[in-house]
Amino acid sequence: MKEGIWQQVLTYFYLRKRDESEPRNMNIKFMHGMNRISLFMFLIAVVIMIVRLIRH
């Protein structure tokens, strides 16, 4: 079943239960971990940019 990007984001942040029919191996586990770190860094950068825009 094809998922949208928002469903994937919710899965990365553990806000939605993962599909049990998906394969589980170390490569996919590492990929999801790296994506989770990237999303956290992106969200932190967006918050910093918004704070800087509000201060000026």
C-alpha positions in Angstrom: 0.0 0.0 0.0 1.4 3.4 -1.0 1.6 5.9 1.7 1.8 9.7 1.6 4.6 11.7 3.0 2.7 12.7 6.1 2.0 9.1 7.1 5.7 8.4 6.7 6.6 11.3 8.9 4.2 10.1 11.6 5.7 6.7 11.4 9.2 8.1 11.8 8.2 10.0 14.9 6.4 6.9 16.3 3.1 8.7 16.2 1.5 6.0 14.0 1.9 2.2 14.3 4.1 0.7 11.7 2.7 -1.7 9.1 3.4 -5.3 10.2 3.6 -6.5 6.6 6.7 -4.3 5.8 10.0 -6.1 5.8 12.2 -5.6 8.8 16.0 -5.7 8.3 18.9 -3.6 9.5 19.2 -1.5 6.4 15.6 -0.3 6.6 16.0 0.3 10.4 19.1 2.4 9.8 17.4 4.3 7.0 14.5 5.2 9.2 16.8 6.3 12.0 18.7 8.6 9.7 15.5 10.0 8.3 14.3 10.6 11.9 17.5 12.5 12.7 17.2 14.6 9.5 13.6 15.5 10.2 14.4 16.6 13.8 17.3 18.7 12.5 15.1 20.3 9.8 12.4 21.1 12.3 14.9 22.7 14.7 16.3 24.8 11.9 12.8 26.0 10.9 12.1 27.0 14.5 15.4 28.9 14.7 14.6 30.7 11.4 11.1 31.7 12.6 12.5 33.0 16.0 15.1 35.0 14.1 12.5 36.5 11.8 10.3 37.5 14.7 13.1 39.1 16.6 14.0 41.5 13.7 
